[in-house]
Amino acid sequence: MHTLAEQLPEGATWKDVAYEAYVRQEIEAGLEEARRGEFATDDEVKSAFAKWGVQVETEVDTPSA
């Protein structure tokens, strides 16, 4: 934690340090999942975005000219 705290701006609080540690932990967890090959399928990603009202277009979905 002290090494992390030293990398933040001088005015950073312990709350900032805790947040930065959390973010780094989540990133490492995601990278480990990727190393294990745990990826979402295209359909899972499209479904998740659709719940937020976002339409995802891919090369497969785009008609060729």
Buried (B, 14 or more C-beta within 10 A) or exposed (E): EEEBBEEEEEEBEEEBBEEBEEEEEEEEEEEEEEEEEEEEEEEEEBEEEEEEEEEEEEEEEEEEE
